[in-house]
């Protein structure tokens, strides 16, 4: 829901840049964990999550 709200309404007042940066960084660490332990499901899911989170983060930067 946040992804659509950011890009359709261009309303980012209720979103925290720092929080979304933390989400992206957290997912990046999970991707690294998956790579180290050769766990494809962990890698795949967290790449997808990091991508969506990064798009939201980009919207926060652009529209704030």
N, C-alpha and C positions, 0 to 999 in steps of 0.2 A: 504493500500500500504506500509506503514512503516514496518508493521510486516513482510511482505514477503521480503522487501529489507534488513532488519536487518538479517534475518535468512538464506536467500539464498546467498546474496552478502557479508555478514559479514562486511558491510560498515556502520559505525556509526559516521563518521566524522561530518555529518551535523545535528546530533541529540544532544539535550541538556539533560543531566542526570537530572538536576534540574527541567526542564520543565516537563519531563515525571513523575518524582516523584510527582509533583504538580497535574498532571492529575489523578494519582492513588489515591492520598489523597482526591482530590475533589470528585471522584466517591465513595470513602469510606464514605464520609460525606453524599452523596445522599442516599447511602444504609441505613445509620443510620436514615436519615429523613424518608425514606420509611417504615422502621420498626416502628418508633415512630408513624407514621400516618397510619399504616396498609395499605399501598398502594403497592400491589403486583407488578403492572407494573413497578413502580419506582425501587423497589427492584431488580426485574429480569433484567431489562435493565442495571442498573448500576453494577450489579454483572458481567454481560457479558462484559461491557466496562472495568471495573477494571481488569478483567482477561486478556483481550487482551493487555491493557496498561501495566500490570505487565510483560507479556511475552516480550514486546518491551523493557521495563526497564531492565529486566534480560539480554536481548541480548546486550544492551548498556554496562552493567557492564562486561559481559563476553568478548566482542569483542573490548573493548577500551583499 
